[in-house]
Structure formats: C-alpha cells, structure tokens
Amino acid sequence: MDDFTTRTYGTSGLDNRPLFGETSARDRIVNLIVGGLTSLLVLVTVISSFVFPTLPPKPLNIFFTICILMICGAVVVLIYWYRQGDLEPKFRNLIYYSLGSIVMLCICANLYFHDVGK
C-alpha cells in the first residue's frame, strides 16, 4: 500500500491527500452539473410557489415548498458529512438518489403550481 504521507500532490510538503483516493475531473464535473441543476430547479420551485397562480400565495403551495426545502436541508448535511470524510464513499449513491427524489418533487410541485393537467 502506498504511503500517503510522502505524496505532496503538487504542494510543498503539506498533506493534501484526497479524502477517498483520487477524484477525477469527471466526478467533479458530474457533481457540479447535478448539484447546479438541482439547486436551480429548487430555486425555480420556491419562486413559483410564491408567485403562481396568483398573489397572495396559497398556503398549500408554501407547505409543499417547505417540505422540499426540509429534504434539501437533510441532503446538504449528508453532502457536508461526506466532504468532511465522516461518511463512506458508498453514501454518494444515497446522495444522488436523494437529489433525484428532490428533482422529481420539484417537477411535481411546479406542475401543481401551474395547474397542468386541469
């Protein structure tokens, strides 16, 4: 097994080893794309809940948005723990699954807010 204390990864003597082995540029790009699109969709959902169908917003729309934001809070905590090294790499799949669930909830919420299907 390699001795990680002797590797410098381009730094001068600082221990800058990766958390769970080498991370590729592909993984970072996928994380940025998935996280960015999910964040954008959640932002659109929050704005839509207050604006559509009319002002003042319906209490049910606000409740739906609060539920989505609470789930987002749990996922943010999971991501934070993962980046700190408190979670094993296998939890990355759970984070992706949770982000997929949030995306589907946001799509359902936006369809409901805009009265699609009536």
Secondary structure, DSSP 8 states (H G I E B T S, - for coil): ---GGG--TTSSS-----TTS---HHHHHHHHHHHHHHHHHHHHHHHHHHHSSSSS--HHHHHHHHHHHHHHHHHHHHHHHHHHT-S-TTHHHHHHHHHHHHHHHHHHHHHHHTTTT-
